[in-house]
Amino acid sequence: MKCILGKKFEMSQIFKEDGTVVPVTLVKIEECEVLQVKTKKIDGYEAIKLGFEKLKESKVKKSGTPYRYLKEFKIGASELKAGDKVLASVFVPGDIVKVSGIAKGKGFQGGVKRWGFHGKLSSTHGNKHEHRTLGSVGCSLPARIIKGKRMPGRAGSLRTTVNLEVVKVDLDNNVLALKGAIPGRKGTLLEIRG
């Protein structure tokens, strides 16, 4: 299984030969180093641990590792071994990849924005300050609000996964162009799996 770490860079567009426009998100890929290979015999499952984004020498002493990000990918038996480098060249245009990242946080939101509620009643007949409220949220039998009720609260900041197509691999600049939108803001850490 192919896997690598990257950072969301920016959105752009690519023109095909027939003139159609493809919206893409550019992902900056630095080389990832395989730090550990876990085996079923020793660890009970098969996985590889990747290190991404090297730290400066002064910060290595504090953190104890030369990388800012460490991520583990559960994969089957792999020919990779500790010390190997994983580059953007593992992907080719046309590959379908799973991209996971943390979506943008939107802060505390009401029911209309968070869940798409329509609001309560019409704007006439004495509905002062009631246009975007939830209305009744409880019921008389358990005499409490049931868990999982869709109510106001913090929106966003959730781990999101999307399936996208690799449109272009720029090995000179270490950039992957993926068709469509990717969760998160500019600089979000992304896990990309083949």
C-alpha positions, 0 to 999 in steps of 0.5 A: 500500500502506498502512503505518505504525509504532506501539507495542504498548499493551495488550490489551483486549476489545470487545463487539459489538452481538450481545454477543460478545466480541472480544479485541483488542490496542491499538496506539498510533499517532503520526503518521509522517512520510515522510522519503524516497521512493525510486524505481526510476530513482534507487535501483533499487527503490521504497520510502518511509522513515518517521520515528516518535516525535519526539525532544527538541531536545537529542537531535536534535543527537546523532542527526542526525535528529528521529525515534527510529525510521526504517523503510523500507517497500518498496512500489510506486509511491506518491502520497506525497512527502517531508514528508507525514504518515501517520495511523491514518486510513489503516486502516478497520475490517475491513482485514486487516493484517500486523503485525511485531515482535520477540517476547519474549525468554525467555532460555536454555531447555532442549529441553523448553521451547524445542522441546516435547520430551517428555523422556527415558524414564520416571521409574522405573528409575534415571533420576536427573536425566534427565527433561528431557534431550535424550538422544543428539544425534550420530551415528557417521558424520560424528562430529559434531553436524549443523547445525540440530539442535534443542538448548537455547539462547536462545528468543524475541527473533525477528522475528514477523509475524501477520495480524490484522483491524482492529476499531476505529480511534480517531482521537481517541486515535490507537489501533488495535484489532487482533483477537488477540495481537501479538508483543512486550511493552508498548512494542514497535515494530510495523510495520503493513502493509495 
